[in-house]
Amino acid sequence: MPVVTGAASVVSLAVPEGPDEWPGCVAFLFRLRDAIGELAELLASRVAVPEGSDCGG
């Protein structure tokens, strides 16, 4: 089972049980790949501007 870990996150993926489940798994992984960049950008922007900060100084 592939596992990706970070400081505060863990993602694990189970291999589908049978070949009939593979197309759905492939589709999910492509959607995940396409969305992960947006999620990373969102989180990076929140780190750059902490919640509750006063942008006006």
C-alpha positions as CSV (number, residue, x, y, z in Angstrom):
1,M,0.0,0.0,0.0
2,P,1.5,3.4,-1.0
3,V,1.8,5.8,1.9
4,V,2.8,9.5,1.8
5,T,3.5,11.2,5.1
6,G,4.3,14.7,6.2
7,A,4.5,16.7,9.4
8,A,0.7,16.8,10.0
9,S,-0.7,14.6,7.2
10,V,-0.9,11.0,6.1
11,V,-2.3,9.7,2.9
12,S,-2.6,6.0,2.2
13,L,-4.0,4.3,-0.8
14,A,-5.1,0.7,-0.9
15,V,-4.7,-1.2,-4.2
16,P,-8.1,-2.2,-5.6
17,E,-9.1,-5.8,-5.0
18,G,-9.9,-6.7,-8.5
19,P,-9.2,-5.5,-12.1
20,D,-12.9,-4.4,-12.4
21,E,-12.1,-1.7,-9.7
22,W,-9.0,-0.4,-11.4
23,P,-10.7,2.1,-13.8
24,G,-12.4,3.8,-10.9
25,C,-9.2,4.0,-8.9
26,V,-7.3,5.4,-11.9
27,A,-10.0,8.1,-12.4
28,F,-9.8,9.0,-8.7
29,L,-6.0,9.2,-8.8
30,F,-6.1,11.5,-11.9
31,R,-8.6,13.8,-10.1
32,L,-6.4,13.8,-7.0
33,R,-3.4,14.7,-9.1
34,D,-5.2,17.5,-10.8
35,A,-6.5,19.0,-7.6
36,I,-3.5,18.6,-5.4
37,G,-1.7,21.6,-6.8
38,E,-4.7,23.8,-6.0
39,L,-4.8,22.5,-2.5
40,A,-1.1,23.2,-2.0
41,E,-1.4,26.7,-3.3
42,L,-4.4,27.3,-1.0
43,L,-2.5,26.1,2.0
44,A,0.7,28.1,1.0
45,S,-1.4,31.3,0.8
46,R,-2.7,30.7,4.3
47,V,0.8,30.2,5.6
48,A,1.9,33.5,3.9
49,V,-1.0,35.4,5.4
50,P,-1.9,34.0,8.8
51,E,-5.6,34.1,9.8
52,G,-6.5,37.2,11.7
53,S,-3.6,39.2,10.4
54,D,-4.2,42.9,9.6
55,C,-3.2,43.4,6.0
56,G,-3.5,47.2,6.4
57,G,-0.7,47.3,9.0
